[in-house]
Amino acid sequence: MKSYRKTIKLFESNKIPLFVFISSMFIFLSFAGTRLFLSDEAVILNQFYNLIHGSLSIETGKIKVLEGVYLFLEGHIYGKFSYSLLILSLPFYYILGSIEFLYGAHLFLLQLWALCGGIVVYLIAKNSSLKHAELFGAISYFIMIGANILLFKPINFPMWGELLSIEFTNILISSFLVLIVYLLFRNFFGDKIAMFASFFVIFATPISFYAVSLKHHVLTLLLTVLAFYFFYKYIEKKENKFMYFAYMLAGLCVWTRVLDGVVLLSTLLIMDIIIFKRDIKYIIFISMIITGSLLPFFSLNYLILGNPVSIMENTDIATESGTMQPGQNAIIYTDENYKSVALMRELGYGENDEIKYYWQDILLDITFSKLNNTSGIFIISPFLIIAIVFIIDRIKGKIKLNVMDKFFGLYILLFIFSYKNYILTIVTDTPKVLEYRYLLIVYIVLLYFVLRIDTVRTLLESNLKALSKLYIIILIIILILLIKEFPLPFMNIYYYTALATSISLFILISTNLLVKNKRVIDIIDKILIFTIALAIAEASIFLLFYYWIVSMTFISPSQNFTILPVLQNILDWMYMVV
């Protein structure tokens, strides 16, 4: 009885964090499916298929794609991607495989989606003090299952099981990431702003796209944001154990993605040793912790490259050709895939003919400008332009820098310095990559600096409900326009509207800080609420459009099966219309 009461008490005290986590999983599962990129994700899938069969080298191909980041070493083919996500995905592969044997993995994922939806409805009803909250949740579950079960066609697990397992692992990781963002920002700014921040990450940054992919970027983000969280906990409680956890996560981050981990580790060490002035005994101890957390990194490097300190990501991609035997239940491309290239050109996704080398051009491209079809951070997520105003507020003396400001500022400086070559590569070599996978953590750090501005934070806290309603209305209007003009020459229209929104936000916030007339400030605040809602809606519609592009073009609907049969029918219809 006591344990039951403790459970109920724990549930009651954590309703909002549970709501954030379950809502995230519900949203990500809604867009999950068997989409697959033709190169990088194919390499990852082949790595996982061979790992399941006990080989680090790629002896057999789950999908026949020889173009991509492969290495040829001593007659063997290897993928260049970290095995961290794949090792985490192994248990889920066997769990889903067992469920497939019992009654069907696809049906289980659909039921899990509906269960998450039912819990979300229950938590909203409970939080609103509505009677029969449990009944509302149960009815929602059965409605969601019923709406999809009539159209249900099971996804072939022997063919797609590896892909679904990695994607499901990423969905769990991404849901935990959103939860940690909530907990971190709650410590900084309180519940309302934390809720805003967590859902902003889902709806207004490219992070959510990677939640339903096979890449390891969200795992890198989770490890990094968790390290941020423990660093803050150390500042708050002054207990060294929190720093130890942060260092462990940084070491694992090196294994997942070397450069991200090095930037994180360097930031922690500089803050810890130079700013906090640690003694030699402490430095020796954390060196042992870092070395221990790097053991997976050293081990895999030794097994593949023969040298524990070699870095896979820095190894040259092989130019020689290799052969790969097709595996069981291999995924085979059909003639439909060739149509996707023409479709991409029709929708404005051509090749990049313009290569820029000067740092001024590159800086503009990754922030405000566009390079053919590629947009900068402040165009993909226009709301984040406000982060620049933090500098103005600091110069005016309204903001006094705290430890976290210095930590994040140092992190960004080290990040830019470490990624200078990658940033150049983003501009010159990735004409179709709109989500800037190397820069994802920057979205979260910029969001922190946006919310550090008192004017912005107060405005959001006071008008969160009005902002949410405006956001939904604007999003629906834009979506209707997109469907009505289908297929719309979206990229050019989006670029100019997002650019105008970014400039407007910057001017409005700057004016708000400089003007002292209360009536003028009230007018600016009302315009700001609308403009912020517009900026977030633009980011959301961009993600929806990009999801649609990927779904339509990388694999035709004949090989693109979503978890939700209703969504599958919508995608099939969209493909036929185009």
Secondary structure, DSSP 8 states (H G I E B T S, - for coil): -HHHHHHHHHHHHTHHHHHHHHHHHHHHHHT-B----SSHHHHHHHHHHHHHTT-SS--EEEE----SSEEEETTEEEE-S-SHHHHHHHHHHHHHHHHHHHT-HHHHHHHHHHHHHHHHHHHHHHHTT-TTHHHHHHHHHHHHHHHHHTT-----HHHHHHHHHHHHHHHHHHHHHHHHHHHHHHHHH-HHHHHHHHHHHHHSSTHHHHHTSS-SHHHHHHHHHHHHHHHHHHHHH--HHHHHHHHHHHHHHHHH-HHHHHHHHHHHHIIIIIITT--HHHHHHHHHHHHHHTHHHHHHHHHHHS-TT--GGGS----S----EEEEEEE---THHHHHHHHHHHTT---------SHHHHHHHHHT-EETTEE-HHHHSGGGGGGGHHHHHHHTT-----HHHHHHHHHHHHHHHHTHHHHHHHHHH-TT--S-GGGHHHHHHHHHHHHTSHHHHHHHHHTHHHHHHHHHHHHHHHHHHHHHTSS--HHHHHHHHHHHHHHHHHHHHHHHHH---HHHHHHHHHHHHHHHHHHHHHHHHHHHHHHHHHHHHTS-GGG--BSSHHHHHHHHHHHHH-
